[in-house]
Amino acid sequence: MTDNALSTLILVSRAETAPLREAQRTREELLALGVSRQRLILNGLFTSCDSEDRIAAAMEARARRALTDFAEFLRQLPVTEIPLR
């Protein structure tokens, strides 16, 4: 796994504080072991389709806050976003 020509490690997270914190911790531990070719999949990104739905708006805002809080971490590796369907 430490041979970057042969392997890529893919971390998967939701846009929530606890899963992003865990992905960040895991990335750091793997870097310390020499596993440096990593990607992050942000799975299940929620986007409200009804601006008057306060619960949906709150869910979207919470995810946006988490992504903002972890912006520095997210800049450190390639990120693929997968929307919630």
SEFISE-887161 format. One record per residue (C-alpha): x, y, z; residue number from 1. Coordinates in Angstrom, 1 decimal, m for minus. Layout:
! SEFISE-887161
X  Y  Z  n
X  Y  Z  NUM
...
This chain:
! SEFISE-887161
X  Y  Z  n
0.0  0.0  0.0  1
2.9  2.3  0.3  2
3.8  2.0  m3.4  3
1.9  5.0  m4.9  4
2.3  3.6  m8.4  5
0.3  0.5  m7.4  6
m2.3  1.7  m4.9  7
m4.7  4.4  m4.0  8
m6.5  4.5  m0.7  9
m10.0  5.8  m0.8  10
m11.6  7.3  2.3  11
m15.3  7.7  2.4  12
m17.2  10.1  4.6  13
m20.5  11.9  5.0  14
m20.5  15.7  5.2  15
m20.9  15.6  9.0  16
m18.5  16.5  11.7  17
m17.8  13.1  13.3  18
m17.2  11.2  10.1  19
m15.0  14.0  8.7  20
m13.0  14.0  11.9  21
m12.6  10.2  11.6  22
m11.5  10.5  7.9  23
m9.0  13.2  8.9  24
m7.6  11.1  11.7  25
m7.3  8.0  9.5  26
m5.6  10.1  6.7  27
m3.0  11.3  9.2  28
m2.4  7.8  10.6  29
m2.0  6.4  7.1  30
0.4  9.2  6.1  31
2.5  8.3  9.1  32
2.7  4.7  7.8  33
3.7  5.9  4.3  34
0.3  5.6  2.6  35
0.2  8.9  0.8  36
m1.9  8.4  m2.3  37
m5.3  9.0  m0.9  38
m8.7  10.3  m2.1  39
m11.8  11.2  m0.3  40
m15.4  10.4  m1.4  41
m18.0  12.6  0.2  42
m21.1  10.4  0.1  43
m24.7  11.4  0.3  44
m24.4  15.1  0.0  45
m27.9  16.6  0.7  46
m29.2  19.5  m1.2  47
m32.6  20.9  m0.3  48
m35.0  21.1  m3.2  49
m37.7  23.1  m1.3  50
m36.5  26.5  0.1  51
m39.5  26.6  2.5  52
m38.7  23.2  4.1  53
m37.0  24.4  7.3  54
m35.8  20.9  8.3  55
m34.2  20.3  4.9  56
m32.6  23.7  5.0  57
m31.2  23.0  8.4  58
m29.8  19.6  7.2  59
m28.2  21.3  4.3  60
m26.7  24.1  6.4  61
m25.3  21.6  8.9  62
m23.5  19.8  6.1  63
m22.2  23.0  4.7  64
m20.9  24.0  8.2  65
m19.1  20.7  8.5  66
m17.5  21.1  5.1  67
m16.4  24.7  6.0  68
m15.0  23.5  9.3  69
m12.9  20.9  7.6  70
m12.0  23.0  4.5  71
m8.2  22.8  5.2  72
m8.4  19.0  5.4  73
m10.5  18.8  2.2  74
m7.9  20.8  0.4  75
m5.2  18.2  1.2  76
m6.5  15.5  m1.1  77
m8.7  14.9  m4.2  78
m12.4  14.9  m3.3  79
m15.3  13.4  m5.2  80
m18.8  14.4  m4.1  81
m21.7  12.1  m4.5  82
m25.2  13.6  m4.0  83
m27.9  12.0  m1.9  84
m30.5  10.4  m4.2  85
